[in-house]
Amino acid sequence: EKGGYDHFMLKEIYEQPRAILDTYRGRLLADQGIIKMSGIDQNLEKFMNANRIIIVACGTSWHAGLVAEYIFEDLARIPVEVEYASEFRYRNPVITENDVLIAISQSGETADTLAAIKLAKEKGAFVFGVCNVVGSSIARETDAGAYTHAGPEIGVASTKAFTTQITVLTLIALKLAHEKGTFSTSKYHEYLAELESIPAKVEKTLESNELVEHISDIYKDSNNCLYLGRGYNFPVALEGALKLKEISYIHAEGYPAAEMKHGPIALIDEQMPVVVIATKKGHYEKVVSNIQEIKSRSGRIIAIVTEGDKTVKELADHVIEVPETSECLTPLLTTIPLQLLSYHIAVMRDCNVDQPRNLAKSVTVE
Ligand code: F6R
């Protein structure tokens, strides 16, 4: 049932090229320049007239929501707020009939996310679900939705659910951007083609597995780890840190790289591995100067870079390459080595990868 892999988590990491393809299959018609999603098509007015989009979720799904915030604002120019479902529902939020709420949940059973949906519905907002489990409570409670079609995710640590959630949200953002005419038709076609090439690029990224295993062996006994990224890759840093925490029990924190100098830089010494996402587009020079700051304080740097990068290679202790793509799609690639890093470290520490202590696959209690 694990298809020859030692753990479900590894199997699910390797399933991502296929899962992403399944997510956009029948929806992304790149040749025709069409994105077909019935849940959006039937409710287009709601999205086009929305004052703002509120995204609610928990854990890894919340990180996918943060990536979506960058995509929606950057491409579709719609204001977005991303909220932890548990905070949103208890703080008497301002919700109007012109708000669209998007709830993201792999299991579709997360209690706080479900409660946030009910609250938003009571206040008259239109509620859209992005779920993986078909027929789940959240899928049933929402006004409309789009499934991720990632297939069953069994490992407690979410992997393919995350990348397929980002894929669905990217499709929605591109569709709305095109409807609104926020960028040229040629740019739109470029994005569609680029999205279509992502499964092959994820496949290529997975080739770094042996290198990541080697790096994992060097850092497996660390007590702490810092993850840094900017822009689209800031949420990826948060997600990388969560993966390491939950399955290897190493304390890890994710930060926007520029925030480092406002506190976390005090933690840096030769014992501290720092994982930096430093892909070519998106504030590259700024990230390079963050890397220099870490290096001058003897921090150990594991950098995720764009194929062929030379500058970071000279500064970092280790570099892991990902293929080049549009900036907004880089999270789909940069996430992969971070998943592998947490996986290998957890295996080397003899942790129960698929069923980490104290965690459940779906959190149906509040
Ligand atoms: C992390 C993880 C959790 C879930 C969170 C939300 O790897 O699995 O953080 O992402 O419990 O779960 P869903 O997406 O099912 O609502």
Residues whose N, C-alpha, C, O or C-beta is under 5 A from the ligand:
A	BS01	F6R	C58 G59 T60 S61 I104 S105 Q106 S107 G108 T110 V156 A157 S158 K361 V363
